Amino acid sequence: MLTFEGQKIQGSPNIVSKLTSLPFQQCHHNITTVDCQPSGPAGGMLVFVSGNLQLAGETHALKFSQMFHLMPTPQGSFYVLNDIFRLNYA
Amino acid sequence: MLTFEGQKIQGSPNIVSKLTSLPFQQCHHNITTVDCQPSGPAGGMLVFVSGNLQLAGETHALKFSQMFHLMPTPQGSFYVLNDIFRLNYA
């Protein structure tokens, strides 16, 4: 599930639809910090990221914070169970 | 466990020691956003907070982002399993 600037979106198709409908074509992520912690006995991983977004054609970068909760799959990979994104307005 | 500005601290006594040793006595939290998601079948809850910190005697507020992972106890309460804190520098 994704919470994007407070908007709650569930399910892969809805999340892909949201992310591909954002009103820009190019966005460069400059990551400033990454913090990780194990999330419990199920083998999950919490990832907390902050940084700047540079949109094509825009002078000023936007600051953001985002967290992901990665859960293991039986195949030895991970999937994103939780994703929360916020812009940090100055 | 707590990750505070990148510093990793484990265990309640160490976390209390860290938080009580911060170099100020008063700090007012102004919360701007709160986002929550369930973290999986174990009944946990992810809470993502952003806002401003106003330290006593300081003119300017500091922006911060923080996430908590709350896990249920058998007694029907919750405890903080994960806590990640970052200041958002301008």
Backbone of each chain as nested JSON, in Angstrom:
{
  "chains": [
    {"id": "A", "residues": [
      {"number": 1, "name": "MET", "atoms": {"N": [0.837, -1.191, 0.0], "CA": [0.0, 0.0, 0.0], "C": [0.877, 1.248, 0.0]}},
      {"number": 2, "name": "LEU", "atoms": {"N": [0.355, 2.296, -0.583], "CA": [1.091, 3.552, -0.726], "C": [0.283, 4.682, -0.1]}},
      {"number": 3, "name": "THR", "atoms": {"N": [0.963, 5.498, 0.705], "CA": [0.362, 6.758, 1.127], "C": [1.204, 7.864, 0.515]}},
      {"number": 4, "name": "PHE", "atoms": {"N": [0.64, 8.592, -0.44], "CA": [1.368, 9.598, -1.21], "C": [0.802, 10.968, -0.883]}},
      {"number": 5, "name": "GLU", "atoms": {"N": [1.557, 11.742, -0.135], "CA": [1.083, 13.057, 0.294], "C": [-0.306, 12.962, 0.938]}},
      {"number": 6, "name": "GLY", "atoms": {"N": [-0.486, 11.915, 1.73], "CA": [-1.724, 11.738, 2.463], "C": [-2.79, 10.947, 1.732]}},
      {"number": 7, "name": "GLN", "atoms": {"N": [-2.596, 10.734, 0.429], "CA": [-3.575, 9.96, -0.344], "C": [-3.279, 8.468, -0.207]}},
      {"number": 8, "name": "LYS", "atoms": {"N": [-4.286, 7.692, 0.165], "CA": [-4.103, 6.261, 0.423], "C": [-4.479, 5.449, -0.803]}},
      {"number": 9, "name": "ILE", "atoms": {"N": [-3.561, 4.595, -1.231], "CA": [-3.753, 3.814, -2.45], "C": [-3.36, 2.375, -2.153]}},
      {"number": 10, "name": "GLN", "atoms": {"N": [-4.24, 1.43, -2.502], "CA": [-3.979, 0.024, -2.201], "C": [-3.941, -0.814, -3.461]}},
      {"number": 11, "name": "GLY", "atoms": {"N": [-3.013, -1.764, -3.498], "CA": [-2.938, -2.718, -4.598], "C": [-2.007, -2.252, -5.693]}},
      {"number": 12, "name": "SER", "atoms": {"N": [-1.24, -3.21, -6.243], "CA": [-0.239, -2.863, -7.255], "C": [-0.81, -2.089, -8.439]}},
      {"number": 13, "name": "PRO", "atoms": {"N": [-1.925, -2.526, -9.035], "CA": [-2.425, -1.794, -10.208], "C": [-2.755, -0.337, -9.886]}},
      {"number": 14, "name": "ASN", "atoms": {"N": [-3.387, -0.093, -8.736], "CA": [-3.734, 1.276, -8.362], "C": [-2.486, 2.111, -8.101]}},
      {"number": 15, "name": "ILE", "atoms": {"N": [-1.465, 1.489, -7.49], "CA": [-0.231, 2.221, -7.18], "C": [0.507, 2.567, -8.465]}},
      {"number": 16, "name": "VAL", "atoms": {"N": [0.591, 1.61, -9.389], "CA": [1.248, 1.893, -10.674], "C": [0.497, 2.997, -11.407]}},
      {"number": 17, "name": "SER", "atoms": {"N": [-0.82, 2.937, -11.368], "CA": [-1.642, 3.945, -12.023], "C": [-1.372, 5.328, -11.436]}},
      {"number": 18, "name": "LYS", "atoms": {"N": [-1.262, 5.41, -10.11], "CA": [-0.987, 6.692, -9.45], "C": [0.385, 7.221, -9.862]}},
      {"number": 19, "name": "LEU", "atoms": {"N": [1.401, 6.344, -9.776], "CA": [2.772, 6.814, -10.012], "C": [2.991, 7.211, -11.469]}},
      {"number": 20, "name": "THR", "atoms": {"N": [2.305, 6.533, -12.388], "CA": [2.488, 6.879, -13.803], "C": [1.628, 8.069, -14.217]}},
      {"number": 21, "name": "SER", "atoms": {"N": [0.707, 8.481, -13.338], "CA": [-0.151, 9.628, -13.681], "C": [0.367, 10.931, -13.068]}},
      {"number": 22, "name": "LEU", "atoms": {"N": [1.519, 10.892, -12.38], "CA": [2.052, 12.124, -11.794], "C": [2.394, 13.11, -12.908]}},
      {"number": 23, "name": "PRO", "atoms": {"N": [2.195, 14.407, -12.644], "CA": [2.224, 15.395, -13.728], "C": [3.639, 15.844, -14.115]}},
      {"number": 24, "name": "PHE", "atoms": {"N": [4.535, 14.872, -14.299], "CA": [5.848, 15.199, -14.857], "C": [6.394, 13.92, -15.493]}},
      {"number": 25, "name": "GLN", "atoms": {"N": [7.362, 14.112, -16.386], "CA": [7.908, 12.966, -17.101], "C": [9.258, 12.523, -16.544]}},
      {"number": 26, "name": "GLN", "atoms": {"N": [10.018, 13.495, -16.03], "CA": [11.341, 13.165, -15.51], "C": [11.507, 13.722, -14.11]}},
      {"number": 27, "name": "CYS", "atoms": {"N": [12.129, 12.93, -13.248], "CA": [12.344, 13.337, -11.866], "C": [13.622, 12.682, -11.38]}},
      {"number": 28, "name": "HIS", "atoms": {"N": [14.585, 13.499, -10.98], "CA": [15.859, 12.962, -10.514], "C": [15.869, 12.96, -8.987]}},
      {"number": 29, "name": "HIS", "atoms": {"N": [16.124, 11.792, -8.385], "CA": [16.202, 11.672, -6.936], "C": [17.655, 11.827, -6.479]}},
      {"number": 30, "name": "ASN", "atoms": {"N": [17.909, 12.826, -5.631], "CA": [19.2, 12.917, -4.945], "C": [18.987, 12.494, -3.498]}},
      {"number": 31, "name": "ILE", "atoms": {"N": [19.503, 11.308, -3.157], "CA": [19.296, 10.762, -1.816], "C": [20.299, 11.388, -0.849]}},
      {"number": 32, "name": "THR", "atoms": {"N": [19.803, 11.907, 0.27], "CA": [20.67, 12.519, 1.283], "C": [20.971, 11.534, 2.409]}},
      {"number": 33, "name": "THR", "atoms": {"N": [19.934, 10.866, 2.905], "CA": [20.127, 9.911, 4.009], "C": [19.337, 8.634, 3.732]}},
      {"number": 34, "name": "VAL", "atoms": {"N": [19.884, 7.513, 4.196], "CA": [19.187, 6.229, 4.168], "C": [19.41, 5.559, 5.515]}},
      {"number": 35, "name": "ASP", "atoms": {"N": [18.329, 5.213, 6.203], "CA": [18.412, 4.485, 7.468], "C": [17.611, 3.199, 7.334]}},
      {"number": 36, "name": "CYS", "atoms": {"N": [18.159, 2.097, 7.851], "CA": [17.487, 0.797, 7.778], "C": [17.395, 0.161, 9.157]}},
      {"number": 37, "name": "GLN", "atoms": {"N": [16.301, -0.564, 9.375], "CA": [16.152, -1.367, 10.594], "C": [15.369, -2.631, 10.246]}},
      {"number": 38, "name": "PRO", "atoms": {"N": [15.697, -3.759, 10.875], "CA": [14.848, -4.946, 10.735], "C": [13.509, -4.687, 11.418]}},
      {"number": 39, "name": "SER", "atoms": {"N": [12.405, -5.176, 10.808], "CA": [11.077, -4.813, 11.31], "C": [10.435, -5.892, 12.176]}},
      {"number": 40, "name": "GLY", "atoms": {"N": [11.142, -6.974, 12.463], "CA": [10.558, -7.987, 13.336], "C": [10.846, -9.393, 12.874]}},
      {"number": 41, "name": "PRO", "atoms": {"N": [10.222, -10.362, 13.545], "CA": [10.546, -11.776, 13.296], "C": [10.171, -12.263, 11.9]}},
      {"number": 42, "name": "ALA", "atoms": {"N": [9.302, -11.545, 11.176], "CA": [8.909, -11.989, 9.834], "C": [10.005, -11.745, 8.808]}},
      {"number": 43, "name": "GLY", "atoms": {"N": [11.1, -11.095, 9.22], "CA": [12.228, -10.897, 8.299], "C": [12.109, -9.664, 7.434]}},
      {"number": 44, "name": "GLY", "atoms": {"N": [11.229, -8.747, 7.803], "CA": [11.064, -7.519, 7.03], "C": [12.152, -6.507, 7.321]}},
      {"number": 45, "name": "MET", "atoms": {"N": [12.175, -5.463, 6.503], "CA": [13.187, -4.422, 6.604], "C": [12.528, -3.063, 6.404]}},
      {"number": 46, "name": "LEU", "atoms": {"N": [12.782, -2.147, 7.318], "CA": [12.294, -0.78, 7.179], "C": [13.409, 0.086, 6.609]}},
      {"number": 47, "name": "VAL", "atoms": {"N": [13.073, 0.869, 5.599], "CA": [14.041, 1.756, 4.952], "C": [13.454, 3.162, 4.974]}},
      {"number": 48, "name": "PHE", "atoms": {"N": [14.235, 4.092, 5.496], "CA": [13.791, 5.479, 5.65], "C": [14.748, 6.34, 4.842]}},
      {"number": 49, "name": "VAL", "atoms": {"N": [14.22, 7.078, 3.874], "CA": [15.048, 7.817, 2.928], "C": [14.663, 9.291, 2.979]}},
      {"number": 50, "name": "SER", "atoms": {"N": [15.66, 10.175, 2.885], "CA": [15.346, 11.588, 2.661], "C": [16.271, 12.131, 1.586]}},
      {"number": 51, "name": "GLY", "atoms": {"N": [15.822, 13.192, 0.939], "CA": [16.64, 13.758, -0.13], "C": [15.895, 14.831, -0.892]}},
      {"number": 52, "name": "ASN", "atoms": {"N": [16.34, 15.061, -2.119], "CA": [15.779, 16.104, -2.971], "C": [15.281, 15.52, -4.286]}},
      {"number": 53, "name": "LEU", "atoms": {"N": [14.188, 16.079, -4.758], "CA": [13.652, 15.729, -6.065], "C": [13.883, 16.894, -7.011]}},
      {"number": 54, "name": "GLN", "atoms": {"N": [14.466, 16.608, -8.155], "CA": [14.668, 17.637, -9.157], "C": [13.812, 17.304, -10.369]}},
      {"number": 55, "name": "LEU", "atoms": {"N": [12.783, 18.105, -10.572], "CA": [11.906, 17.888, -11.726], "C": [12.504, 18.563, -12.953]}},
      {"number": 56, "name": "ALA", "atoms": {"N": [12.332, 17.942, -14.104], "CA": [12.829, 18.516, -15.355], "C": [12.185, 19.872, -15.585]}},
      {"number": 57, "name": "GLY", "atoms": {"N": [13.014, 20.9, -15.849], "CA": [12.5, 22.23, -16.136], "C": [12.279, 23.092, -14.917]}},
      {"number": 58, "name": "GLU", "atoms": {"N": [12.45, 22.526, -13.709], "CA": [12.262, 23.305, -12.487], "C": [13.62, 23.728, -11.93]}},
      {"number": 59, "name": "THR", "atoms": {"N": [13.711, 24.964, -11.432], "CA": [14.971, 25.455, -10.873], "C": [15.212, 24.882, -9.483]}},
      {"number": 60, "name": "HIS", "atoms": {"N": [14.177, 24.923, -8.656], "CA": [14.347, 24.544, -7.258], "C": [14.044, 23.063, -7.045]}},
      {"number": 61, "name": "ALA", "atoms": {"N": [14.84, 22.435, -6.185], "CA": [14.584, 21.044, -5.803], "C": [13.511, 21.006, -4.723]}},
      {"number": 62, "name": "LEU", "atoms": {"N": [12.794, 19.896, -4.648], "CA": [11.813, 19.656, -3.593], "C": [12.413, 18.651, -2.626]}},
      {"number": 63, "name": "LYS", "atoms": {"N": [12.303, 18.953, -1.329], "CA": [12.788, 18.002, -0.331], "C": [11.697, 16.968, -0.05]}},
      {"number": 64, "name": "PHE", "atoms": {"N": [12.121, 15.734, 0.193], "CA": [11.138, 14.694, 0.474], "C": [11.665, 13.749, 1.554]}},
      {"number": 65, "name": "SER", "atoms": {"N": [10.728, 13.044, 2.18], "CA": [11.036, 11.915, 3.052], "C": [10.131, 10.77, 2.633]}},
      {"number": 66, "name": "GLN", "atoms": {"N": [10.64, 9.573, 2.721], "CA": [9.872, 8.408, 2.286], "C": [10.3, 7.2, 3.095]}},
      {"number": 67, "name": "MET", "atoms": {"N": [9.349, 6.36, 3.432], "CA": [9.705, 5.099, 4.074], "C": [9.117, 3.924, 3.313]}},
      {"number": 68, "name": "PHE", "atoms": {"N": [9.882, 2.848, 3.296], "CA": [9.455, 1.594, 2.678], "C": [9.524, 0.495, 3.729]}},
      {"number": 69, "name": "HIS", "atoms": {"N": [8.568, -0.434, 3.648], "CA": [8.652, -1.656, 4.443], "C": [8.764, -2.817, 3.466]}},
      {"number": 70, "name": "LEU", "atoms": {"N": [9.943, -3.433, 3.455], "CA": [10.213, -4.544, 2.544], "C": [9.995, -5.855, 3.284]}},
      {"number": 71, "name": "MET", "atoms": {"N": [9.229, -6.755, 2.662], "CA": [8.98, -8.067, 3.272], "C": [9.573, -9.159, 2.383]}},
      {"number": 72, "name": "PRO", "atoms": {"N": [10.101, -10.213, 3.0], "CA": [10.719, -11.277, 2.207], "C": [9.664, -12.141, 1.506]}},
      {"number": 73, "name": "THR", "atoms": {"N": [10.035, -12.668, 0.344], "CA": [9.197, -13.632, -0.372], "C": [9.795, -15.027, -0.18]}},
      {"number": 74, "name": "PRO", "atoms": {"N": [9.006, -16.076, -0.398], "CA": [9.563, -17.439, -0.299], "C": [10.703, -17.667, -1.297]}},
      {"number": 75, "name": "GLN", "atoms": {"N": [10.761, -16.879, -2.368], "CA": [11.804, -17.04, -3.382], "C": [13.112, -16.358, -3.003]}},
      {"number": 76, "name": "GLY", "atoms": {"N": [13.171, -15.774, -1.804], "CA": [14.407, -15.132, -1.376], "C": [14.536, -13.688, -1.829]}},
      {"number": 77, "name": "SER", "atoms": {"N": [13.462, -13.127, -2.346], "CA": [13.471, -11.727, -2.757], "C": [12.67, -10.904, -1.73]}},
      {"number": 78, "name": "PHE", "atoms": {"N": [12.408, -9.671, -2.054], "CA": [11.607, -8.803, -1.184], "C": [10.52, -8.125, -2.011]}},
      {"number": 79, "name": "TYR", "atoms": {"N": [9.407, -7.8, -1.372], "CA": [8.418, -6.945, -2.02], "C": [8.098, -5.77, -1.085]}},
      {"number": 80, "name": "VAL", "atoms": {"N": [7.565, -4.696, -1.67], "CA": [7.232, -3.497, -0.901], "C": [5.819, -3.661, -0.341]}},
      {"number": 81, "name": "LEU", "atoms": {"N": [5.724, -3.831, 0.977], "CA": [4.415, -3.929, 1.621], "C": [3.867, -2.546, 1.941]}},
      {"number": 82, "name": "ASN", "atoms": {"N": [4.748, -1.662, 2.424], "CA": [4.316, -0.305, 2.811], "C": [5.223, 0.732, 2.172]}},
      {"number": 83, "name": "ASP", "atoms": {"N": [4.617, 1.841, 1.76], "CA": [5.354, 2.938, 1.134], "C": [4.64, 4.23, 1.534]}},
      {"number": 84, "name": "ILE", "atoms": {"N": [5.341, 5.094, 2.26], "CA": [4.761, 6.377, 2.666], "C": [5.682, 7.484, 2.177]}},
      {"number": 85, "name": "PHE", "atoms": {"N": [5.115, 8.417, 1.421], "CA": [5.884, 9.492, 0.798], "C": [5.336, 10.84, 1.239]}},
      {"number": 86, "name": "ARG", "atoms": {"N": [6.261, 11.757, 1.572], "CA": [5.862, 13.123, 1.906], "C": [6.892, 14.104, 1.37]}},
      {"number": 87, "name": "LEU", "atoms": {"N": [6.42, 15.193, 0.787], "CA": [7.285, 16.332, 0.518], "C": [7.486, 17.107, 1.82]}},
      {"number": 88, "name": "ASN", "atoms": {"N": [8.687, 17.671, 2.004], "CA": [8.982, 18.478, 3.191], "C": [9.008, 19.939, 2.766]}},
      {"number": 89, "name": "TYR", "atoms": {"N": [7.872, 20.585, 2.912], "CA": [7.8, 21.986, 2.49], "C": [8.589, 22.877, 3.434]}},
      {"number": 90, "name": "ALA", "atoms": {"N": [9.262, 23.869, 2.869], "CA": [10.073, 24.783, 3.693], "C": [9.168, 25.823, 4.354]}}
    ]},
    {"id": "B", "residues": [
      {"number": 1, "name": "MET", "atoms": {"N": [14.362, -0.405, 18.729], "CA": [15.647, 0.203, 18.356], "C": [15.404, 1.589, 17.781]}},
      {"number": 2, "name": "LEU", "atoms": {"N": [16.39, 2.449, 17.952], "CA": [16.279, 3.849, 17.53], "C": [17.436, 4.175, 16.595]}},
      {"number": 3, "name": "THR", "atoms": {"N": [17.109, 4.823, 15.477], "CA": [18.151, 5.424, 14.656], "C": [17.922, 6.923, 14.696]}},
      {"number": 4, "name": "PHE", "atoms": {"N": [18.846, 7.633, 15.349], "CA": [18.692, 9.068, 15.596], "C": [19.763, 9.798, 14.811]}},
      {"number": 5, "name": "GLU", "atoms": {"N": [19.355, 10.486, 13.748], "CA": [20.315, 11.184, 12.897], "C": [21.449, 10.241, 12.465]}},
      {"number": 6, "name": "GLY", "atoms": {"N": [21.081, 9.0, 12.168], "CA": [22.057, 8.031, 11.68], "C": [22.734, 7.215, 12.762]}},
      {"number": 7, "name": "GLN", "atoms": {"N": [22.588, 7.634, 14.015], "CA": [23.206, 6.883, 15.114], "C": [22.283, 5.744, 15.544]}},
      {"number": 8, "name": "LYS", "atoms": {"N": [22.812, 4.534, 15.598], "CA": [21.998, 3.349, 15.901], "C": [22.111, 2.999, 17.378]}},
      {"number": 9, "name": "ILE", "atoms": {"N": [20.946, 2.863, 18.014], "CA": [20.894, 2.622, 19.452], "C": [19.892, 1.51, 19.706]}},
      {"number": 10, "name": "GLN", "atoms": {"N": [20.309, 0.498, 20.478], "CA": [19.439, -0.651, 20.723], "C": [19.159, -0.835, 22.204]}},
      {"number": 11, "name": "GLY", "atoms": {"N": [17.912, -1.178, 22.516], "CA": [17.542, -1.486, 23.892], "C": [17.002, -0.27, 24.629]}},
      {"number": 12, "name": "SER", "atoms": {"N": [15.952, -0.507, 25.423], "CA": [15.3, 0.6, 26.134], "C": [16.265, 1.427, 26.971]}},
      {"number": 13, "name": "PRO", "atoms": {"N": [17.144, 0.828, 27.788], "CA": [18.013, 1.666, 28.629], "C": [18.908, 2.583, 27.794]}},
      {"number": 14, "name": "ASN", "atoms": {"N": [19.464, 2.055, 26.709], "CA": [20.334, 2.88, 25.865], "C": [19.555, 3.992, 25.18]}},
      {"number": 15, "name": "ILE", "atoms": {"N": [18.31, 3.692, 24.768], "CA": [17.492, 4.699, 24.091], "C": [17.098, 5.808, 25.068]}},
      {"number": 16, "name": "VAL", "atoms": {"N": [16.694, 5.43, 26.264], "CA": [16.352, 6.44, 27.282], "C": [17.576, 7.291, 27.587]}},
      {"number": 17, "name": "SER", "atoms": {"N": [18.729, 6.643, 27.699], "CA": [19.969, 7.372, 27.983], "C": [20.267, 8.382, 26.881]}},
      {"number": 18, "name": "LYS", "atoms": {"N": [20.087, 7.973, 25.623], "CA": [20.328, 8.883, 24.503], "C": [19.368, 10.068, 24.541]}},
      {"number": 19, "name": "LEU", "atoms": {"N": [18.072, 9.772, 24.704], "CA": [17.067, 10.835, 24.619], "C": [17.192, 11.819, 25.778]}},
      {"number": 20, "name": "THR", "atoms": {"N": [17.586, 11.327, 26.941], "CA": [17.704, 12.227, 28.088], "C": [19.028, 12.988, 28.082]}},
      {"number": 21, "name": "SER", "atoms": {"N": [19.955, 12.591, 27.208], "CA": [21.25, 13.281, 27.151], "C": [21.307, 14.319, 26.036]}},
      {"number": 22, "name": "LEU", "atoms": {"N": [20.188, 14.522, 25.307], "CA": [20.191, 15.516, 24.239], "C": [20.421, 16.902, 24.835]}},
      {"number": 23, "name": "PRO", "atoms": {"N": [21.131, 17.782, 24.112], "CA": [21.626, 19.017, 24.711], "C": [20.598, 20.149, 24.778]}},
      {"number": 24, "name": "PHE", "atoms": {"N": [19.4, 19.832, 25.226], "CA": [18.405, 20.875, 25.489], "C": [17.428, 20.315, 26.514]}},
      {"number": 25, "name": "GLN", "atoms": {"N": [16.712, 21.231, 27.164], "CA": [15.789, 20.816, 28.228], "C": [14.351, 20.827, 27.757]}},
      {"number": 26, "name": "GLN", "atoms": {"N": [14.036, 21.73, 26.825], "CA": [12.654, 21.831, 26.374], "C": [12.606, 21.797, 24.858]}},
      {"number": 27, "name": "CYS", "atoms": {"N": [11.626, 21.1, 24.341], "CA": [11.476, 20.987, 22.893], "C": [9.997, 20.811, 22.583]}},
      {"number": 28, "name": "HIS", "atoms": {"N": [9.449, 21.757, 21.796], "CA": [8.031, 21.693, 21.456], "C": [7.872, 21.101, 20.056]}},
      {"number": 29, "name": "HIS", "atoms": {"N": [7.086, 20.03, 19.939], "CA": [6.827, 19.39, 18.647], "C": [5.55, 19.968, 18.026]}},
      {"number": 30, "name": "ASN", "atoms": {"N": [5.672, 20.559, 16.842], "CA": [4.492, 20.933, 16.063], "C": [4.356, 19.935, 14.92]}},
      {"number": 31, "name": "ILE", "atoms": {"N": [3.355, 19.074, 15.007], "CA": [3.175, 18.014, 14.021], "C": [2.46, 18.579, 12.794]}},
      {"number": 32, "name": "THR", "atoms": {"N": [3.013, 18.361, 11.618], "CA": [2.407, 18.829, 10.37], "C": [1.616, 17.713, 9.69]}},
      {"number": 33, "name": "THR", "atoms": {"N": [2.198, 16.521, 9.591], "CA": [1.514, 15.398, 8.94], "C": [1.699, 14.13, 9.766]}},
      {"number": 34, "name": "VAL", "atoms": {"N": [0.679, 13.274, 9.736], "CA": [0.757, 11.936, 10.323], "C": [0.14, 10.97, 9.327]}},
      {"number": 35, "name": "ASP", "atoms": {"N": [0.9, 9.955, 8.93], "CA": [0.391, 8.902, 8.046], "C": [0.561, 7.565, 8.753]}},
      {"number": 36, "name": "CYS", "atoms": {"N": [-0.452, 6.697, 8.644], "CA": [-0.396, 5.384, 9.284], "C": [-0.726, 4.292, 8.281]}},
      {"number": 37, "name": "GLN", "atoms": {"N": [-0.075, 3.147, 8.457], "CA": [-0.399, 1.947, 7.672], "C": [-0.21, 0.729, 8.566]}},
      {"number": 38, "name": "PRO", "atoms": {"N": [-1.051, -0.297, 8.389], "CA": [-0.789, -1.568, 9.066], "C": [0.457, -2.216, 8.456]}},
      {"number": 39, "name": "SER", "atoms": {"N": [1.288, -2.84, 9.302], "CA": [2.594, -3.32, 8.83], "C": [2.625, -4.804, 8.525]}},
      {"number": 40, "name": "GLY", "atoms": {"N": [1.491, -5.495, 8.625], "CA": [1.503, -6.907, 8.267], "C": [0.676, -7.748, 9.214]}},
      {"number": 41, "name": "PRO", "atoms": {"N": [0.75, -9.069, 9.045], "CA": [-0.129, -9.987, 9.791], "C": [0.127, -10.0, 11.295]}},
      {"number": 42, "name": "ALA", "atoms": {"N": [1.298, -9.507, 11.755], "CA": [1.582, -9.515, 13.19], "C": [0.792, -8.448, 13.943]}},
      {"number": 43, "name": "GLY", "atoms": {"N": [0.063, -7.591, 13.209], "CA": [-0.771, -6.585, 13.869], "C": [-0.053, -5.299, 14.196]}},
      {"number": 44, "name": "GLY", "atoms": {"N": [1.072, -5.076, 13.567], "CA": [1.834, -3.853, 13.815], "C": [1.268, -2.667, 13.056]}},
      {"number": 45, "name": "MET", "atoms": {"N": [1.768, -1.502, 13.394], "CA": [1.311, -0.245, 12.801], "C": [2.514, 0.641, 12.522]}},
      {"number": 46, "name": "LEU", "atoms": {"N": [2.584, 1.142, 11.292], "CA": [3.626, 2.098, 10.937], "C": [3.068, 3.507, 11.025]}},
      {"number": 47, "name": "VAL", "atoms": {"N": [3.789, 4.385, 11.676], "CA": [3.374, 5.777, 11.827], "C": [4.505, 6.662, 11.314]}},
      {"number": 48, "name": "PHE", "atoms": {"N": [4.158, 7.547, 10.393], "CA": [5.143, 8.424, 9.76], "C": [4.733, 9.86, 10.066]}},
      {"number": 49, "name": "VAL", "atoms": {"N": [5.615, 10.595, 10.727], "CA": [5.281, 11.928, 11.226], "C": [6.262, 12.937, 10.645]}},
      {"number": 50, "name": "SER", "atoms": {"N": [5.759, 14.132, 10.279], "CA": [6.674, 15.225, 9.961], "C": [6.172, 16.485, 10.639]}},
      {"number": 51, "name": "GLY", "atoms": {"N": [7.097, 17.408, 10.873], "CA": [6.71, 18.634, 11.555], "C": [7.907, 19.48, 11.906]}},
      {"number": 52, "name": "ASN", "atoms": {"N": [7.708, 20.337, 12.897], "CA": [8.748, 21.275, 13.32], "C": [9.056, 21.09, 14.8]}},
      {"number": 53, "name": "LEU", "atoms": {"N": [10.321, 21.261, 15.12], "CA": [10.773, 21.25, 16.51], "C": [11.163, 22.665, 16.9]}},
      {"number": 54, "name": "GLN", "atoms": {"N": [10.621, 23.136, 18.007], "CA": [10.994, 24.454, 18.515], "C": [11.736, 24.262, 19.823]}},
      {"number": 55, "name": "LEU", "atoms": {"N": [13.029, 24.556, 19.8], "CA": [13.832, 24.441, 21.02], "C": [13.722, 25.733, 21.82]}},
      {"number": 56, "name": "ALA", "atoms": {"N": [13.699, 25.603, 23.136], "CA": [13.622, 26.768, 24.017], "C": [14.809, 27.681, 23.756]}},
      {"number": 57, "name": "GLY", "atoms": {"N": [14.533, 28.97, 23.52], "CA": [15.603, 29.931, 23.312], "C": [16.062, 30.076, 21.883]}},
      {"number": 58, "name": "GLU", "atoms": {"N": [15.541, 29.237, 20.975], "CA": [15.936, 29.308, 19.561], "C": [14.846, 30.016, 18.76]}},
      {"number": 59, "name": "THR", "atoms": {"N": [15.262, 30.861, 17.816], "CA": [14.292, 31.588, 17.0], "C": [13.695, 30.684, 15.932]}},
      {"number": 60, "name": "HIS", "atoms": {"N": [14.553, 29.96, 15.259], "CA": [14.102, 29.176, 14.115], "C": [13.711, 27.757, 14.528]}},
      {"number": 61, "name": "ALA", "atoms": {"N": [12.649, 27.265, 13.904], "CA": [12.242, 25.884, 14.127], "C": [13.084, 24.963, 13.246]}},
      {"number": 62, "name": "LEU", "atoms": {"N": [13.228, 23.736, 13.664], "CA": [13.908, 22.701, 12.882], "C": [12.856, 21.766, 12.322]}},
      {"number": 63, "name": "LYS", "atoms": {"N": [12.947, 21.446, 11.044], "CA": [12.011, 20.502, 10.444], "C": [12.511, 19.083, 10.689]}},
      {"number": 64, "name": "PHE", "atoms": {"N": [11.579, 18.17, 10.906], "CA": [11.986, 16.785, 11.146], "C": [11.005, 15.822, 10.488]}},
      {"number": 65, "name": "SER", "atoms": {"N": [11.482, 14.604, 10.278], "CA": [10.641, 13.471, 9.885], "C": [10.997, 12.313, 10.802]}},
      {"number": 66, "name": "GLN", "atoms": {"N": [9.99, 11.524, 11.136], "CA": [10.226, 10.415, 12.058], "C": [9.243, 9.303, 11.752]}},
      {"number": 67, "name": "MET", "atoms": {"N": [9.697, 8.075, 11.859], "CA": [8.776, 6.955, 11.725], "C": [8.869, 6.049, 12.939]}},
      {"number": 68, "name": "PHE", "atoms": {"N": [7.715, 5.507, 13.309], "CA": [7.618, 4.544, 14.394], "C": [6.987, 3.271, 13.863]}},
      {"number": 69, "name": "HIS", "atoms": {"N": [7.445, 2.142, 14.377], "CA": [6.769, 0.874, 14.123], "C": [6.258, 0.358, 15.465]}},
      {"number": 70, "name": "LEU", "atoms": {"N": [4.935, 0.365, 15.611], "CA": [4.298, -0.063, 16.856], "C": [3.857, -1.504, 16.712]}},
      {"number": 71, "name": "MET", "atoms": {"N": [4.206, -2.329, 17.698], "CA": [3.811, -3.733, 17.677], "C": [2.896, -4.018, 18.859]}},
      {"number": 72, "name": "PRO", "atoms": {"N": [1.895, -4.893, 18.646], "CA": [0.962, -5.185, 19.735], "C": [1.607, -6.061, 20.81]}},
      {"number": 73, "name": "THR", "atoms": {"N": [1.157, -5.868, 22.034], "CA": [1.561, -6.74, 23.142], "C": [0.408, -7.694, 23.453]}},
      {"number": 74, "name": "PRO", "atoms": {"N": [0.684, -8.809, 24.136], "CA": [-0.414, -9.716, 24.529], "C": [-1.447, -9.024, 25.423]}},
      {"number": 75, "name": "GLN", "atoms": {"N": [-1.041, -7.942, 26.097], "CA": [-1.96, -7.227, 27.009], "C": [-2.876, -6.25, 26.268]}},
      {"number": 76, "name": "GLY", "atoms": {"N": [-2.788, -6.194, 24.932], "CA": [-3.669, -5.302, 24.185], "C": [-3.119, -3.905, 24.017]}},
      {"number": 77, "name": "SER", "atoms": {"N": [-1.862, -3.721, 24.376], "CA": [-1.227, -2.422, 24.2], "C": [-0.254, -2.495, 23.014]}},
      {"number": 78, "name": "PHE", "atoms": {"N": [0.553, -1.478, 22.849], "CA": [1.57, -1.468, 21.793], "C": [2.919, -1.059, 22.392]}},
      {"number": 79, "name": "TYR", "atoms": {"N": [3.983, -1.53, 21.772], "CA": [5.308, -1.014, 22.13], "C": [6.009, -0.556, 20.856]}},
      {"number": 80, "name": "VAL", "atoms": {"N": [7.007, 0.308, 21.021], "CA": [7.75, 0.844, 19.879], "C": [8.887, -0.117, 19.552]}},
      {"number": 81, "name": "LEU", "atoms": {"N": [8.774, -0.808, 18.416], "CA": [9.852, -1.71, 17.997], "C": [10.911, -0.95, 17.21]}},
      {"number": 82, "name": "ASN", "atoms": {"N": [10.46, -0.034, 16.35], "CA": [11.396, 0.723, 15.503], "C": [11.098, 2.214, 15.608]}},
      {"number": 83, "name": "ASP", "atoms": {"N": [12.14, 3.013, 15.594], "CA": [12.019, 4.469, 15.671], "C": [13.175, 5.042, 14.858]}},
      {"number": 84, "name": "ILE", "atoms": {"N": [12.852, 5.769, 13.812], "CA": [13.898, 6.406, 12.99], "C": [13.599, 7.897, 12.925]}},
      {"number": 85, "name": "PHE", "atoms": {"N": [14.577, 8.7, 13.296], "CA": [14.413, 10.16, 13.382], "C": [15.446, 10.847, 12.501]}},
      {"number": 86, "name": "ARG", "atoms": {"N": [14.994, 11.849, 11.754], "CA": [15.908, 12.67, 10.945], "C": [15.459, 14.12, 10.956]}},
      {"number": 87, "name": "LEU", "atoms": {"N": [16.407, 15.024, 11.104], "CA": [16.148, 16.432, 10.839], "C": [16.18, 16.641, 9.327]}},
      {"number": 88, "name": "ASN", "atoms": {"N": [15.327, 17.545, 8.834], "CA": [15.305, 17.88, 7.399], "C": [15.954, 19.238, 7.224]}},
      {"number": 89, "name": "TYR", "atoms": {"N": [17.228, 19.212, 6.928], "CA": [17.949, 20.482, 6.77], "C": [17.543, 21.179, 5.49]}},
      {"number": 90, "name": "ALA", "atoms": {"N": [17.435, 22.508, 5.573], "CA": [17.038, 23.287, 4.384], "C": [18.227, 23.445, 3.449]}}
    ]}
  ]
}
